[in-house]
Each structure stands twice: as C-alpha cells, then as structure tokens.
Amino acid sequence: MSRIDDLRQNWPERTAVRHKETGATGEIASCPLRDPIARDRRLRPTPHLLLNSSDPGVVWVRWDDRPGCWMRPRWLQKIRVRGRH
C-alpha cells in the first residue's frame, strides 16, 4: 500500500481528532483554497492530504478553537464526538 493510500484509509476527512500534546480538538477537513499549497496537485493529491519526498505525509486539521493547519498524524488521536460522523 502506498503512503497516500495508507493516509487516505486511516485518516479520512471528517475524522474527529485531538492533539496529543495540547489537547486541542478539531476534525480533518479539506484545506482552504487560500492556503498557498492548496492548488498544487503534485504535493496535495486530495483536498485534505499533503505529501512530499521528505515527509511521511500530513493532514489538514480544522481546529475548534484556533486556525487550521497541516499536522503529522503521529501528533493526532482519533476521538468520538457526538454529532460528528
């Protein structure tokens, strides 16, 4: 399985997450088009994933209480949140 397939399968959009260190909560979402990387399909093959040669891959997280950002999945924990699927 490729890195992108692994990320797609394990970290799909709308997955509720918590940051392991800060405790911040949010969900994996499509990167906003205003992000400078948002339109580069070589680096960003799907709206919520980003890959490059030196990175294992990152996902866009829309945080509940702060601006969204790219995060490595190793810093995230999947959580269940009522009202989210």
Secondary structure, DSSP 4 states (H G I P E B T S, - for coil): --HHHHHHHHS-TT-EEEETTT--EEEE-PPPTTSTTTT-TTT-SBTTEEEETTEEEEEEEEESSS--EEE-GGGEEE---TT--
